[in-house]
Amino acid sequence: MASLLIALQGALLRAYPATFSVRFALQLSPLSRSLATLFANCRAKALSYALHQLSRCLLDLFPQLVDQYDDLKYALLDAQTFDPEHYGFPPVYYRIMESDRQRIGAFERAFQAYDFRDKVVCEAGVGRLALTELYLPQVRHAYLIENNPQLRPFLEAQIRERGWQDKVTLLFADAREVRLPEPVDAIIAEMMSIFAINEHQVPVFQHLRQYLRPGGRLFPERIINLVQLARADFDTPHTHYPIAFSRHLPEVLSLPSVLHTIDLYQESQPAVQARTTLTPLLSGCANALYLRSLVQISEGCNFTGTDSLMPPTVCGLKEEAEVKTGVAVEVEGNYRYGTSLEEASFYLP
């Protein structure tokens, strides 16, 4: 029966990976308590009865989810907010990543197109090795960097159990400060966030690129950041939120336009100041931008966002403005890499 509970937990995570956060679990606490009671008593009851009760609990899940739609508007934001207490994100976030086949699959395709044999690789932010295990058996040596000390027992055990001790150097440090003892053929880092603002993808690559051999490869290579004019409702004190459910999409007023493209081989600046022009298709009061990031992991292998990584995000403008159909407006964005969307500034000059 314990395995049944684990299967149920996995099914919930696969069905609602973004919203199955601590906040979501608390909001579904009546269901959680009923499940706990069910499995506590299941040993004394027939399996058929237990399964009947389980099916009733699952039928209760969707109505509860519907009732919580509005409250869950910011649940994805909470689940993906940096937690300094353990040098990263809530523990469930690792499982959210590992269950996202679109996210993992994009890197897997890119790795399959590259010959890792006899290569020296550096990966920053290895987490629980979701990407590492895809290439490590082929390489000559790998420098694995992780800044979360709570993962040390897990990582050391995995490396030992898989027989990787002779080909891995495990470094618990800030990837922006690490010194590697030799050049590497490839650098991997999946520290991405919308527009690369919240995470340290760009600063990490800016530092580690000094160790990349001529002709070496970065994974990913390029991030294209798009904006659309929009009108959205924000609840105080929020000024932005990633999309978890389509009913929380903003009212878009224009087609998307590229605000800025990050070439991760070349980007040398700590901040971005960029402008683009948008022509409204609809008249209305624009108080927000609808942000999307398109990632080229390698040529022909792309990732365009899911609820677990770089989801489309609604971000408020500094001041709202009336826009008219067919009348072009300029949009400006100012932000620093590795900071916060709260510190970013988007406005119509």
C-alpha positions, 0 to 999 in steps of 0.5 A: 500500500505504501507503493500505492501512495507513492504512485498517487503522489507521482501522479499528482506531480505529473498532472499538476507539476507547477502547482503541487507546491507546499502552498498547494498541498496546504490548500488541499489539506482536507484531501491530504488528511483524508488520504492519510486516514485512508492509508493509516487504516488500509491494513485493516480493510480489504484492498478493494475498499481502499481503492474505492475510497482512493477513487473518491478522494481523487474525484474530490481533487478536481472540484477542490482545484477548481475552487482554488484557481484564483488562490493558485494564481501566484502558487507557481511564483511561490514554488519557484522563489529562491530560498536562501535557507538551502541555497536554492529552491524548495526540495519539491522543485528538484522533482518538478524538474525531473518530471518535466520531460520537455525540459529534460528532453531538450537537453537530452537531444542537444547532448545526443547531437554532441560527441562527449567521448573523451571530453572534459566537461564542467556542469554548474548547478548539477542539482540531483544529476538530472542532466548529468546522467545523460552525458557523464558515462561518455566523458573523460572527466567532469567538474560538477559544481553545486552550491547547495550543501544539503545535496552533498550526501546525495551526490557523493552517494550517487557518484560512488554507487554509479562508479564515477569516482575516477572521472568526477571532481565534485565542487561545492561552491559558487559557480561564479567563483570556481577556479578550474585546474584545466580547460574544458570542452563543454560547459553546461548550466541550466540556471535559467529564468525568464529573461535570465533575470532571477537566476545566475545563468549569464554571470555563471557563463561569463565567469566559466567561459575563460576555461572553455577551449577554442571551439568549445561548446556551451549548453545552452547557447542563446536566449531570445526574449520576447515582449507583448503589450498586455492588460492584467490584474495584479493582487497587492503586493505582486507586480508579476506572476508566471502562468500556471493556468490559462485562465490567468493569461493576460489580455494581450494587445499586440503580437510579440516582439524581440526585446533582447537576445542573449548570446551566451558566448559573447554576453559581457555586460551585467545588465540590459537596457533594451528597446523595441517597437510594438504596434497594438492590434487592440486598443486598451489600457496597457499596464503589463508586458507578457514575457517569453524566453526562447532558448537555443540549447544547441542548433536545432534543439530548443526549449521554449518554456514550461511550468517548471522552467521559464514559464510565460510571465506577466510583469507590470509596467511602471505606469499604465498607458492607453494604446490605440490600434495601429499606433506604434509604441516603444517599450523599454526594459532595464534589468540586471542578470541574477537579481529579481523581476521586482527590481526590473523596470519595464515602461513605455517611454 
